[in-house]
Amino acid sequence: MKIKVSSIILFLPVFFVLGCDSGQDSPVSKKAETTQNAPVVTEEAPAPMAESTGNDEAIAKAESEPVQQAAISGKQVYQKACFTCHKTGVANAPKLGDAAAWAPRIAKGKEALYSSSLNGVPGTAMVAKGGCGTCSEEELKAAVDYMVSSAE
Ligand code: HEC
């Protein structure tokens, strides 16, 4: 008996809500219904997906915007676009500050290195612009200057 009573009490609000939804057709209650239900639906299903793509876009924007506004230092470009490989030497990338690794490259001349940073080194992980599609030529040069000066 106790269980029945409590379950009726539990379900009463549900019936009340359902009754309101189906029973009243006034625009006011319809409005309340949609505004109440909509956030729940979007939060439960598509939100996580939208969140991840949204975040990616936000990150891409956050990364690209300061670059497009130019005038960021070679160090900043390096930290943004080059350090993933050039810090630890991924795929034999010459490491920042590794004079032995940079010496033969520096010997080729700055122009050759600028060209490599812009066009990549074919057949290696050093792709055009180091993969930084939003980096300008000036920024790539600045990053090269930064890495070269760290190894001199
Ligand atoms: C995905 C990894 C990766 C990223 C990111 C990357 N590099 Fe490299 N980079 C390499 C590798 C690997 C080499 C060595 C290529 C070779 O074997 O000559 C290299 C070589 C270079 C060289 C020497 C090229 C030469 O002609 O000797 C320069 C300059 C250079 N990278 C600049 C940059 C700059 C500037 C960035 C950032 C904008 C960058 N790299 C980002 C992997 C990377």
Boltz pocket constraint, residues with backbone or C-beta under 6 A from the ligand:
constraints:
  - pocket:
      binder: B
      contacts: [[A, 77], [A, 78], [A, 81], [A, 82], [A, 83], [A, 84], [A, 85], [A, 86], [A, 90], [A, 91], [A, 92], [A, 93], [A, 94], [A, 105], [A, 112], [A, 113], [A, 114], [A, 116], [A, 117], [A, 121], [A, 124], [A, 125], [A, 126], [A, 127], [A, 129], [A, 130], [A, 131], [A, 132], [A, 135], [A, 140], [A, 143], [A, 144]]
      max_distance: 6.0
